[in-house]
Every structure is written in structure tokens, then in C-alpha cells.
């Protein structure tokens, strides 16, 4: 579950940078997690590499969908699709 959380936070940073929102606080709310599969154990000391792809979303839109893969030494540790609502605080 922590790996999927890391994927979501990475997606939030990715979108924030792509939209030029580095100086603003972007709120990220999980909406769904789909097709999650855990392939191997990740232990302390492992370096987890995250690859995130935007499946649906557009600048100005609030609901985004992503696909993510987490790997250790080139071996897939987890994969998931997830959707999130992103918003700037008022």
C-alpha cells in the first residue's frame, strides 16, 4: 500500500511540475486504485524506481488517471492504475 501511495505522490509532483505549479501547494485525493498487483517484496535498503504514466487528465481538469510501475533492480515489485482528484487550496 505504501508503494501505491508513493506512486500517487510522484504523480502529483509530476503534474505540478508539468503545469508550472512548483510554487503552489497541490492537494491530491485518491479516488480509486485498480489493477494493483504486488510482484515481489520490497525490503529496507532496496532502491525503488517509480515510472508513472498519465492515462487521462488535462490542464485545468481535476480528475486524473495514472498507471504506475515500481521496480527494484529492474524487477517489477508492484503495478497499479489509480485515479485522483487534484486541486489547489483556496
Biopython code that builds the backbone (N, CA, C, O; Angstrom):
import numpy as np
from Bio.PDB.StructureBuilder import StructureBuilder

atoms = [
    (1, "UNK", "N", (0.831, -1.194, 0.000)),
    (1, "UNK", "CA", (0.000, 0.000, 0.000)),
    (1, "UNK", "C", (0.877, 1.259, 0.000)),
    (1, "UNK", "O", (0.542, 2.253, -0.644)),
    (2, "UNK", "N", (1.968, 1.210, 0.705)),
    (2, "UNK", "CA", (2.872, 2.361, 0.740)),
    (2, "UNK", "C", (3.482, 2.612, -0.637)),
    (2, "UNK", "O", (3.752, 3.757, -0.998)),
    (3, "UNK", "N", (3.694, 1.560, -1.394)),
    (3, "UNK", "CA", (4.240, 1.716, -2.745)),
    (3, "UNK", "C", (3.244, 2.458, -3.636)),
    (3, "UNK", "O", (3.636, 3.333, -4.408)),
    (4, "UNK", "N", (1.967, 2.116, -3.532)),
    (4, "UNK", "CA", (0.940, 2.800, -4.333)),
    (4, "UNK", "C", (0.829, 4.265, -3.885)),
    (4, "UNK", "O", (0.621, 5.151, -4.714)),
    (5, "UNK", "N", (0.963, 4.517, -2.598)),
    (5, "UNK", "CA", (0.972, 5.901, -2.099)),
    (5, "UNK", "C", (2.149, 6.672, -2.704)),
    (5, "UNK", "O", (1.998, 7.829, -3.097)),
    (6, "UNK", "N", (3.301, 6.040, -2.778)),
    (6, "UNK", "CA", (4.469, 6.691, -3.385)),
    (6, "UNK", "C", (4.216, 7.003, -4.850)),
    (6, "UNK", "O", (4.622, 8.055, -5.345)),
    (7, "UNK", "N", (3.540, 6.084, -5.549)),
    (7, "UNK", "CA", (3.188, 6.333, -6.952)),
    (7, "UNK", "C", (2.287, 7.563, -7.056)),
    (7, "UNK", "O", (2.493, 8.412, -7.923)),
    (8, "UNK", "N", (1.297, 7.658, -6.182)),
    (8, "UNK", "CA", (0.361, 8.788, -6.230)),
    (8, "UNK", "C", (1.066, 10.102, -5.934)),
    (8, "UNK", "O", (0.795, 11.108, -6.590)),
    (9, "UNK", "N", (1.967, 10.109, -4.956)),
    (9, "UNK", "CA", (2.689, 11.342, -4.651)),
    (9, "UNK", "C", (3.599, 11.732, -5.807)),
    (9, "UNK", "O", (3.740, 12.914, -6.120)),
    (10, "UNK", "N", (4.206, 10.755, -6.430)),
    (10, "UNK", "CA", (5.051, 11.025, -7.593)),
    (10, "UNK", "C", (4.208, 11.607, -8.729)),
    (10, "UNK", "O", (4.637, 12.541, -9.407)),
    (11, "UNK", "N", (3.020, 11.061, -8.934)),
    (11, "UNK", "CA", (2.121, 11.585, -9.969)),
    (11, "UNK", "C", (1.753, 13.036, -9.671)),
    (11, "UNK", "O", (1.704, 13.865, -10.580)),
    (12, "UNK", "N", (1.496, 13.342, -8.407)),
    (12, "UNK", "CA", (1.164, 14.716, -8.031)),
    (12, "UNK", "C", (2.298, 15.681, -8.331)),
    (12, "UNK", "O", (2.067, 16.775, -8.847)),
    (13, "UNK", "N", (3.525, 15.279, -8.009)),
    (13, "UNK", "CA", (4.690, 16.118, -8.304)),
    (13, "UNK", "C", (4.858, 16.269, -9.808)),
    (13, "UNK", "O", (5.138, 17.359, -10.306)),
    (14, "UNK", "N", (4.685, 15.165, -10.525)),
    (14, "UNK", "CA", (4.828, 15.172, -11.984)),
    (14, "UNK", "C", (3.850, 16.170, -12.616)),
    (14, "UNK", "O", (4.241, 16.966, -13.471)),
    (15, "UNK", "N", (2.593, 16.127, -12.201)),
    (15, "UNK", "CA", (1.574, 17.034, -12.753)),
    (15, "UNK", "C", (1.871, 18.471, -12.329)),
    (15, "UNK", "O", (1.764, 19.394, -13.136)),
    (16, "UNK", "N", (2.240, 18.656, -11.073)),
    (16, "UNK", "CA", (2.552, 20.006, -10.594)),
    (16, "UNK", "C", (3.676, 20.659, -11.387)),
    (16, "UNK", "O", (3.586, 21.831, -11.751)),
    (17, "UNK", "N", (4.727, 19.905, -11.652)),
    (17, "UNK", "CA", (5.860, 20.432, -12.429)),
    (17, "UNK", "C", (5.435, 20.680, -13.878)),
    (17, "UNK", "O", (5.782, 21.711, -14.456)),
    (18, "UNK", "N", (4.691, 19.747, -14.464)),
    (18, "UNK", "CA", (4.261, 19.900, -15.856)),
    (18, "UNK", "C", (3.368, 21.120, -16.049)),
    (18, "UNK", "O", (3.394, 21.752, -17.104)),
    (19, "UNK", "N", (2.579, 21.450, -15.029)),
    (19, "UNK", "CA", (1.665, 22.594, -15.135)),
    (19, "UNK", "C", (2.268, 23.877, -14.574)),
    (19, "UNK", "O", (1.594, 24.907, -14.533)),
    (20, "UNK", "N", (3.521, 23.831, -14.145)),
    (20, "UNK", "CA", (4.177, 25.029, -13.621)),
    (20, "UNK", "C", (3.661, 25.446, -12.261)),
    (20, "UNK", "O", (3.621, 26.639, -11.959)),
    (21, "UNK", "N", (3.268, 24.496, -11.437)),
    (21, "UNK", "CA", (2.713, 24.804, -10.121)),
    (21, "UNK", "C", (3.698, 24.523, -8.992)),
    (21, "UNK", "O", (3.278, 24.254, -7.867)),
    (22, "UNK", "N", (5.012, 24.582, -9.271)),
    (22, "UNK", "CA", (6.013, 24.233, -8.266)),
    (22, "UNK", "C", (5.909, 25.089, -7.004)),
    (22, "UNK", "O", (6.206, 24.619, -5.906)),
    (23, "UNK", "N", (5.487, 26.344, -7.163)),
    (23, "UNK", "CA", (5.427, 27.264, -6.023)),
    (23, "UNK", "C", (4.085, 27.232, -5.307)),
    (23, "UNK", "O", (3.870, 28.007, -4.375)),
    (24, "UNK", "N", (3.185, 26.360, -5.720)),
    (24, "UNK", "CA", (1.865, 26.290, -5.100)),
    (24, "UNK", "C", (1.664, 24.905, -4.489)),
    (24, "UNK", "O", (2.265, 23.920, -4.920)),
    (25, "UNK", "N", (0.821, 24.859, -3.496)),
    (25, "UNK", "CA", (0.517, 23.590, -2.852)),
    (25, "UNK", "C", (-0.624, 22.913, -3.614)),
    (25, "UNK", "O", (-1.709, 23.479, -3.749)),
    (26, "UNK", "N", (-0.378, 21.726, -4.102)),
    (26, "UNK", "CA", (-1.365, 20.961, -4.853)),
    (26, "UNK", "C", (-1.930, 19.873, -3.945)),
    (26, "UNK", "O", (-1.174, 19.073, -3.393)),
    (27, "UNK", "N", (-3.240, 19.837, -3.787)),
    (27, "UNK", "CA", (-3.881, 18.812, -2.966)),
    (27, "UNK", "C", (-4.233, 17.623, -3.845)),
    (27, "UNK", "O", (-4.744, 17.791, -4.952)),
    (28, "UNK", "N", (-3.962, 16.434, -3.356)),
    (28, "UNK", "CA", (-4.184, 15.205, -4.108)),
    (28, "UNK", "C", (-5.063, 14.283, -3.284)),
    (28, "UNK", "O", (-4.731, 13.955, -2.145)),
    (29, "UNK", "N", (-6.187, 13.862, -3.857)),
    (29, "UNK", "CA", (-7.129, 12.976, -3.167)),
    (29, "UNK", "C", (-7.287, 11.691, -3.977)),
    (29, "UNK", "O", (-7.704, 11.729, -5.135)),
    (30, "UNK", "N", (-6.952, 10.553, -3.364)),
    (30, "UNK", "CA", (-7.175, 9.268, -4.022)),
    (30, "UNK", "C", (-8.653, 9.096, -4.303)),
    (30, "UNK", "O", (-9.487, 9.424, -3.459)),
    (31, "UNK", "N", (-8.991, 8.586, -5.477)),
    (31, "UNK", "CA", (-10.380, 8.266, -5.796)),
    (31, "UNK", "C", (-10.550, 6.770, -5.978)),
    (31, "UNK", "O", (-11.531, 6.189, -5.514)),
    (32, "UNK", "N", (-9.583, 6.140, -6.660)),
    (32, "UNK", "CA", (-9.683, 4.694, -6.846)),
    (32, "UNK", "C", (-8.305, 4.114, -7.112)),
    (32, "UNK", "O", (-7.405, 4.800, -7.599)),
    (33, "UNK", "N", (-8.160, 2.852, -6.787)),
    (33, "UNK", "CA", (-6.965, 2.078, -7.106)),
    (33, "UNK", "C", (-7.460, 0.829, -7.817)),
    (33, "UNK", "O", (-8.276, 0.083, -7.275)),
    (34, "UNK", "N", (-6.968, 0.601, -9.029)),
    (34, "UNK", "CA", (-7.402, -0.537, -9.842)),
    (34, "UNK", "C", (-6.197, -1.328, -10.314)),
    (34, "UNK", "O", (-5.084, -0.810, -10.402)),
    (35, "UNK", "N", (-6.440, -2.575, -10.611)),
    (35, "UNK", "CA", (-5.436, -3.455, -11.212)),
    (35, "UNK", "C", (-4.127, -3.475, -10.433)),
    (35, "UNK", "O", (-3.056, -3.602, -11.026)),
    (36, "UNK", "N", (-4.203, -3.350, -9.112)),
    (36, "UNK", "CA", (-2.996, -3.372, -8.284)),
    (36, "UNK", "C", (-2.500, -4.807, -8.146)),
    (36, "UNK", "O", (-3.255, -5.721, -7.813)),
    (37, "UNK", "N", (-1.214, -4.971, -8.411)),
    (37, "UNK", "CA", (-0.584, -6.277, -8.265)),
    (37, "UNK", "C", (0.776, -6.068, -7.616)),
    (37, "UNK", "O", (1.529, -5.165, -7.981)),
    (38, "UNK", "N", (1.067, -6.911, -6.662)),
    (38, "UNK", "CA", (2.342, -6.841, -5.955)),
    (38, "UNK", "C", (3.139, -8.085, -6.336)),
    (38, "UNK", "O", (2.704, -9.209, -6.090)),
    (39, "UNK", "N", (4.300, -7.877, -6.934)),
    (39, "UNK", "CA", (5.061, -8.953, -7.549)),
    (39, "UNK", "C", (6.219, -9.473, -6.700)),
    (39, "UNK", "O", (6.588, -10.643, -6.802)),
    (40, "UNK", "N", (6.786, -8.616, -5.871)),
    (40, "UNK", "CA", (7.914, -9.035, -5.031)),
    (40, "UNK", "C", (7.966, -8.174, -3.787)),
    (40, "UNK", "O", (7.427, -7.068, -3.751)),
    (41, "UNK", "N", (8.618, -8.695, -2.781)),
    (41, "UNK", "CA", (8.778, -7.967, -1.522)),
    (41, "UNK", "C", (9.808, -6.861, -1.707)),
    (41, "UNK", "O", (10.824, -7.053, -2.376)),
    (42, "UNK", "N", (9.543, -5.713, -1.115)),
    (42, "UNK", "CA", (10.493, -4.607, -1.092)),
    (42, "UNK", "C", (10.954, -4.475, 0.356)),
    (42, "UNK", "O", (10.135, -4.328, 1.263)),
    (43, "UNK", "N", (12.256, -4.528, 0.567)),
    (43, "UNK", "CA", (12.788, -4.521, 1.929)),
    (43, "UNK", "C", (13.648, -3.278, 2.144)),
    (43, "UNK", "O", (14.080, -2.650, 1.178)),
    (44, "UNK", "N", (13.899, -2.919, 3.414)),
    (44, "UNK", "CA", (14.760, -1.765, 3.689)),
    (44, "UNK", "C", (16.103, -1.915, 2.973)),
    (44, "UNK", "O", (16.713, -2.984, 2.972)),
    (45, "UNK", "N", (16.537, -0.831, 2.376)),
    (45, "UNK", "CA", (17.779, -0.832, 1.614)),
    (45, "UNK", "C", (17.561, -0.952, 0.113)),
    (45, "UNK", "O", (18.438, -0.585, -0.668)),
    (46, "UNK", "N", (16.401, -1.463, -0.302)),
    (46, "UNK", "CA", (16.086, -1.526, -1.730)),
    (46, "UNK", "C", (15.883, -0.114, -2.271)),
    (46, "UNK", "O", (15.371, 0.758, -1.568)),
    (47, "UNK", "N", (16.279, 0.106, -3.502)),
    (47, "UNK", "CA", (16.024, 1.372, -4.181)),
    (47, "UNK", "C", (14.832, 1.143, -5.105)),
    (47, "UNK", "O", (14.901, 0.366, -6.058)),
    (48, "UNK", "N", (13.752, 1.829, -4.804)),
    (48, "UNK", "CA", (12.507, 1.659, -5.542)),
    (48, "UNK", "C", (12.447, 2.691, -6.663)),
    (48, "UNK", "O", (12.504, 3.893, -6.401)),
    (49, "UNK", "N", (12.334, 2.239, -7.893)),
    (49, "UNK", "CA", (12.218, 3.134, -9.045)),
    (49, "UNK", "C", (10.761, 3.160, -9.476)),
    (49, "UNK", "O", (10.151, 2.114, -9.693)),
    (50, "UNK", "N", (10.207, 4.358, -9.598)),
    (50, "UNK", "CA", (8.802, 4.526, -9.969)),
    (50, "UNK", "C", (8.691, 5.091, -11.375)),
    (50, "UNK", "O", (9.377, 6.053, -11.722)),
    (51, "UNK", "N", (7.837, 4.498, -12.172)),
    (51, "UNK", "CA", (7.518, 5.018, -13.510)),
    (51, "UNK", "C", (6.022, 5.274, -13.538)),
    (51, "UNK", "O", (5.219, 4.364, -13.336)),
    (52, "UNK", "N", (5.663, 6.511, -13.789)),
    (52, "UNK", "CA", (4.256, 6.910, -13.770)),
    (52, "UNK", "C", (3.885, 7.442, -15.152)),
    (52, "UNK", "O", (4.638, 8.193, -15.771)),
    (53, "UNK", "N", (2.717, 7.037, -15.614)),
    (53, "UNK", "CA", (2.207, 7.476, -16.910)),
    (53, "UNK", "C", (0.821, 8.076, -16.703)),
    (53, "UNK", "O", (-0.007, 7.509, -15.990)),
    (54, "UNK", "N", (0.575, 9.211, -17.324)),
    (54, "UNK", "CA", (-0.757, 9.809, -17.271)),
    (54, "UNK", "C", (-1.635, 9.101, -18.300)),
    (54, "UNK", "O", (-1.330, 9.099, -19.493)),
    (55, "UNK", "N", (-2.715, 8.507, -17.832)),
    (55, "UNK", "CA", (-3.645, 7.815, -18.720)),
    (55, "UNK", "C", (-4.794, 8.723, -19.141)),
    (55, "UNK", "O", (-5.318, 8.608, -20.250)),
    (56, "UNK", "N", (-5.183, 9.634, -18.234)),
    (56, "UNK", "CA", (-6.267, 10.577, -18.544)),
    (56, "UNK", "C", (-6.099, 11.792, -17.648)),
    (56, "UNK", "O", (-5.833, 11.657, -16.454)),
    (57, "UNK", "N", (-6.251, 12.949, -18.209)),
    (57, "UNK", "CA", (-6.143, 14.189, -17.446)),
    (57, "UNK", "C", (-5.727, 15.300, -18.377)),
    (57, "UNK", "O", (-5.087, 15.061, -19.401)),
    (58, "UNK", "N", (-6.088, 16.509, -18.021)),
    (58, "UNK", "CA", (-5.722, 17.659, -18.847)),
    (58, "UNK", "C", (-5.537, 18.871, -17.956)),
    (58, "UNK", "O", (-6.117, 18.940, -16.873)),
    (59, "UNK", "N", (-4.728, 19.833, -18.403)),
    (59, "UNK", "CA", (-4.550, 21.050, -17.616)),
    (59, "UNK", "C", (-5.895, 21.702, -17.332)),
    (59, "UNK", "O", (-6.719, 21.864, -18.232)),
    (60, "UNK", "N", (-6.105, 22.066, -16.105)),
    (60, "UNK", "CA", (-7.367, 22.662, -15.692)),
    (60, "UNK", "C", (-8.379, 21.637, -15.219)),
    (60, "UNK", "O", (-9.343, 21.989, -14.539)),
    (61, "UNK", "N", (-8.179, 20.382, -15.566)),
    (61, "UNK", "CA", (-9.077, 19.320, -15.114)),
    (61, "UNK", "C", (-8.729, 18.887, -13.704)),
    (61, "UNK", "O", (-7.580, 19.003, -13.278)),
    (62, "UNK", "N", (-9.701, 18.398, -12.992)),
    (62, "UNK", "CA", (-9.461, 17.996, -11.614)),
    (62, "UNK", "C", (-9.253, 16.496, -11.453)),
    (62, "UNK", "O", (-8.531, 16.077, -10.549)),
    (63, "UNK", "N", (-9.863, 15.679, -12.300)),
    (63, "UNK", "CA", (-9.763, 14.231, -12.151)),
    (63, "UNK", "C", (-8.755, 13.688, -13.166)),
    (63, "UNK", "O", (-8.868, 13.922, -14.369)),
    (64, "UNK", "N", (-7.778, 12.964, -12.650)),
    (64, "UNK", "CA", (-6.703, 12.411, -13.464)),
    (64, "UNK", "C", (-6.612, 10.913, -13.203)),
    (64, "UNK", "O", (-6.960, 10.441, -12.120)),
    (65, "UNK", "N", (-6.140, 10.168, -14.204)),
    (65, "UNK", "CA", (-5.920, 8.732, -14.046)),
    (65, "UNK", "C", (-4.477, 8.429, -14.461)),
    (65, "UNK", "O", (-3.975, 8.961, -15.451)),
    (66, "UNK", "N", (-3.833, 7.574, -13.692)),
    (66, "UNK", "CA", (-2.426, 7.251, -13.910)),
    (66, "UNK", "C", (-2.217, 5.744, -13.890)),
    (66, "UNK", "O", (-3.013, 4.992, -13.328)),
    (67, "UNK", "N", (-1.149, 5.336, -14.505)),
    (67, "UNK", "CA", (-0.661, 3.964, -14.405)),
    (67, "UNK", "C", (0.740, 4.041, -13.840)),
    (67, "UNK", "O", (1.517, 4.917, -14.218)),
    (68, "UNK", "N", (1.067, 3.137, -12.942)),
    (68, "UNK", "CA", (2.392, 3.177, -12.342)),
    (68, "UNK", "C", (3.001, 1.800, -12.210)),
    (68, "UNK", "O", (2.304, 0.803, -12.025)),
    (69, "UNK", "N", (4.329, 1.768, -12.310)),
    (69, "UNK", "CA", (5.093, 0.547, -12.107)),
    (69, "UNK", "C", (6.230, 0.887, -11.156)),
    (69, "UNK", "O", (6.932, 1.880, -11.344)),
    (70, "UNK", "N", (6.406, 0.058, -10.137)),
    (70, "UNK", "CA", (7.513, 0.201, -9.198)),
    (70, "UNK", "C", (8.439, -0.990, -9.388)),
    (70, "UNK", "O", (7.987, -2.134, -9.450)),
    (71, "UNK", "N", (9.723, -0.719, -9.480)),
    (71, "UNK", "CA", (10.668, -1.816, -9.676)),
    (71, "UNK", "C", (11.896, -1.633, -8.793)),
    (71, "UNK", "O", (12.229, -0.525, -8.372)),
    (72, "UNK", "N", (12.560, -2.761, -8.525)),
    (72, "UNK", "CA", (13.805, -2.792, -7.769)),
    (72, "UNK", "C", (14.811, -3.558, -8.618)),
    (72, "UNK", "O", (14.577, -4.711, -8.979)),
    (73, "UNK", "N", (15.934, -2.912, -8.935)),
    (73, "UNK", "CA", (16.967, -3.535, -9.778)),
    (73, "UNK", "C", (16.396, -4.100, -11.075)),
    (73, "UNK", "O", (16.801, -5.177, -11.512)),
    (74, "UNK", "N", (15.459, -3.383, -11.691)),
    (74, "UNK", "CA", (14.873, -3.812, -12.949)),
    (74, "UNK", "C", (13.799, -4.874, -12.826)),
    (74, "UNK", "O", (13.211, -5.270, -13.832)),
    (75, "UNK", "N", (13.529, -5.347, -11.614)),
    (75, "UNK", "CA", (12.498, -6.366, -11.387)),
    (75, "UNK", "C", (11.237, -5.693, -10.857)),
    (75, "UNK", "O", (11.284, -4.967, -9.864)),
    (76, "UNK", "N", (10.094, -5.940, -11.533)),
    (76, "UNK", "CA", (8.842, -5.306, -11.122)),
    (76, "UNK", "C", (8.455, -5.731, -9.705)),
    (76, "UNK", "O", (8.392, -6.920, -9.392)),
    (77, "UNK", "N", (8.199, -4.739, -8.861)),
    (77, "UNK", "CA", (7.767, -5.002, -7.498)),
    (77, "UNK", "C", (6.259, -4.826, -7.363)),
    (77, "UNK", "O", (5.610, -5.565, -6.622)),
    (78, "UNK", "N", (5.696, -3.844, -8.081)),
    (78, "UNK", "CA", (4.257, -3.576, -7.996)),
    (78, "UNK", "C", (3.819, -2.788, -9.218)),
    (78, "UNK", "O", (4.620, -2.113, -9.865)),
    (79, "UNK", "N", (2.531, -2.889, -9.519)),
    (79, "UNK", "CA", (1.938, -2.085, -10.585)),
    (79, "UNK", "C", (0.506, -1.761, -10.185)),
    (79, "UNK", "O", (-0.133, -2.509, -9.446)),
    (80, "UNK", "N", (0.018, -0.643, -10.681)),
    (80, "UNK", "CA", (-1.355, -0.246, -10.363)),
    (80, "UNK", "C", (-1.800, 0.862, -11.303)),
    (80, "UNK", "O", (-0.988, 1.589, -11.875)),
    (81, "UNK", "N", (-3.107, 0.967, -11.444)),
    (81, "UNK", "CA", (-3.730, 2.137, -12.049)),
    (81, "UNK", "C", (-4.489, 2.823, -10.928)),
    (81, "UNK", "O", (-5.076, 2.159, -10.073)),
    (82, "UNK", "N", (-4.481, 4.129, -10.927)),
    (82, "UNK", "CA", (-5.187, 4.849, -9.872)),
    (82, "UNK", "C", (-5.680, 6.176, -10.413)),
    (82, "UNK", "O", (-5.101, 6.747, -11.337)),
    (83, "UNK", "N", (-6.752, 6.651, -9.821)),
    (83, "UNK", "CA", (-7.259, 7.964, -10.204)),
    (83, "UNK", "C", (-7.257, 8.849, -8.969)),
    (83, "UNK", "O", (-7.392, 8.388, -7.836)),
    (84, "UNK", "N", (-7.100, 10.122, -9.234)),
    (84, "UNK", "CA", (-7.012, 11.077, -8.152)),
    (84, "UNK", "C", (-7.629, 12.400, -8.600)),
    (84, "UNK", "O", (-7.648, 12.736, -9.784)),
    (85, "UNK", "N", (-8.128, 13.130, -7.618)),
    (85, "UNK", "CA", (-8.608, 14.487, -7.863)),
    (85, "UNK", "C", (-7.521, 15.428, -7.351)),
    (85, "UNK", "O", (-7.024, 15.280, -6.234)),
    (86, "UNK", "N", (-7.163, 16.397, -8.193)),
    (86, "UNK", "CA", (-6.158, 17.368, -7.823)),
    (86, "UNK", "C", (-6.781, 18.745, -7.803)),
    (86, "UNK", "O", (-7.573, 19.116, -8.670)),
    (87, "UNK", "N", (-6.389, 19.499, -6.769)),
    (87, "UNK", "CA", (-6.978, 20.817, -6.603)),
    (87, "UNK", "C", (-5.967, 21.719, -5.898)),
    (87, "UNK", "O", (-5.099, 21.248, -5.164)),
    (88, "UNK", "N", (-6.095, 22.989, -6.129)),
    (88, "UNK", "CA", (-5.298, 23.972, -5.392)),
    (88, "UNK", "C", (-6.133, 24.450, -4.208)),
    (88, "UNK", "O", (-7.325, 24.714, -4.366)),
    (89, "UNK", "N", (-5.522, 24.567, -3.014)),
    (89, "UNK", "CA", (-6.304, 25.039, -1.876)),
    (89, "UNK", "C", (-6.741, 26.483, -2.075)),
    (89, "UNK", "O", (-6.060, 27.268, -2.736)),
    (90, "UNK", "N", (-7.895, 26.823, -1.491)),
    (90, "UNK", "CA", (-8.390, 28.198, -1.663)),
    (90, "UNK", "C", (-7.808, 29.115, -0.619)),
    (90, "UNK", "O", (-8.111, 30.308, -0.607)),
]
sb = StructureBuilder()
sb.init_structure("model")
sb.init_model(0)
sb.init_chain("A")
sb.init_seg("    ")
for serial, (resi, resn, name, xyz) in enumerate(atoms, 1):
    if name == "N":
        sb.init_residue(resn, " ", resi, " ")
    sb.init_atom(name, np.array(xyz, "f"), 0.0, 1.0, " ", f" {name:<3s}", serial, name[0])
structure = sb.get_structure()
